[in-house]
Amino acid sequence: QAQMRELISWLKQTHNPWIVMGDFNAIPLQPELKELLLLVHPIFRESPQLLQDYTYPSLNPKVKIDYIFFSSHFQLVSQKVLDTSGSTDHRPVQTILRLAW
């Protein structure tokens, strides 16, 4: 939670385009992500299915803990979770963005 507070503080101060990605070890409704979801591109609030594709564990995913979030400077072209047939312990998230700034 301390790391997330620091990240959110930085994001609130910047006016530059940003992308934040990784294994957050948190599902969308957990406190660690709630405040971050208020700062990310509004597409995540408008299209909640972007937060529903499970990523962990890779062979039989039961939770979403891996994300690619971005600022409103970008336009989302596509985002999906890839099935890599267990070649890693998490399913990767693939996102294609267009800088609309």
C-alpha positions as CSV (number, residue, x, y, z in Angstrom):
1,Q,0.0,0.0,0.0
2,A,2.9,2.3,0.7
3,Q,4.2,1.7,-2.8
4,M,0.8,2.4,-4.3
5,R,0.5,5.7,-2.3
6,E,3.9,6.8,-3.7
7,L,2.9,5.9,-7.2
8,I,-0.5,7.7,-7.0
9,S,1.2,10.8,-5.6
10,W,3.6,10.9,-8.6
11,L,0.8,10.3,-11.1
12,K,-1.3,13.2,-9.5
13,Q,1.6,15.6,-10.0
14,T,2.5,14.8,-13.6
15,H,0.9,16.3,-16.7
16,N,2.9,13.9,-19.0
17,P,1.5,10.8,-20.6
18,W,2.1,7.7,-18.5
19,I,1.7,3.9,-18.6
20,V,1.8,1.8,-15.5
21,M,1.9,-2.0,-15.8
22,G,2.7,-5.1,-13.9
23,D,1.6,-7.7,-11.4
24,F,-0.2,-5.6,-8.7
25,N,-1.1,-8.6,-6.5
26,A,-4.6,-7.0,-6.1
27,I,-8.0,-7.5,-7.6
28,P,-9.8,-4.5,-9.0
29,L,-12.0,-3.9,-5.9
30,Q,-9.1,-3.9,-3.4
31,P,-8.1,-0.6,-1.7
32,E,-4.7,-0.6,-3.4
33,L,-6.4,-0.2,-6.8
34,K,-9.5,1.8,-6.0
35,E,-7.7,5.2,-5.8
36,L,-5.5,4.4,-8.8
37,L,-8.6,3.5,-10.9
38,L,-9.8,7.1,-10.3
39,L,-6.7,8.4,-12.0
40,V,-6.4,6.1,-15.0
41,H,-8.0,6.6,-18.4
42,P,-11.8,6.7,-18.0
43,I,-12.1,3.7,-20.3
44,F,-11.6,1.5,-17.3
45,R,-14.7,2.9,-15.6
46,E,-16.7,3.0,-18.9
47,S,-15.7,-0.5,-19.9
48,P,-15.4,-2.6,-16.7
49,Q,-14.8,-5.7,-18.8
50,L,-11.2,-4.5,-19.2
51,L,-10.8,-5.4,-15.5
52,Q,-12.5,-8.8,-15.7
53,D,-10.2,-11.1,-17.8
54,Y,-8.4,-13.3,-15.3
55,T,-4.6,-13.5,-15.5
56,Y,-3.5,-15.8,-12.6
57,P,-2.6,-18.6,-12.5
58,S,-2.0,-19.0,-16.1
59,L,-3.2,-22.6,-16.6
60,N,-6.5,-22.0,-14.8
61,P,-6.9,-18.3,-14.1
62,K,-9.2,-17.3,-11.2
63,V,-8.2,-13.7,-10.5
64,K,-7.0,-10.6,-12.3
65,I,-3.9,-9.2,-10.8
66,D,-1.9,-8.1,-13.9
67,Y,-2.7,-4.8,-15.5
68,I,-1.7,-2.2,-18.1
69,F,-3.1,1.2,-17.0
70,F,-2.5,4.5,-18.9
71,S,-3.3,8.2,-18.7
72,S,-6.0,9.9,-20.7
73,H,-3.4,11.1,-23.2
74,F,-3.8,7.7,-24.9
75,Q,-6.5,6.2,-27.0
76,L,-7.1,2.5,-26.4
77,V,-6.9,0.5,-29.7
78,S,-7.1,-2.9,-28.0
79,Q,-6.4,-4.8,-24.8
80,K,-6.6,-8.5,-24.2
81,V,-5.2,-11.2,-22.0
82,L,-3.2,-13.8,-23.9
83,D,-3.3,-17.6,-23.3
84,T,0.3,-18.7,-23.4
85,S,-0.5,-22.3,-22.4
86,G,1.3,-22.2,-19.1
87,S,4.7,-20.9,-20.4
88,T,4.7,-18.5,-17.5
89,D,2.8,-18.4,-14.2
90,H,0.7,-15.3,-15.2
91,R,-1.2,-14.7,-18.5
92,P,0.2,-11.5,-20.1
93,V,-1.9,-8.5,-20.9
94,Q,-1.5,-7.1,-24.4
95,T,-2.4,-3.5,-25.0
96,I,-2.1,-1.4,-28.1
97,L,-2.4,2.4,-27.5
98,R,-2.3,5.4,-29.7
99,L,-0.9,8.6,-28.2
100,A,-3.7,11.2,-28.7
101,W,-1.9,14.0,-27.0
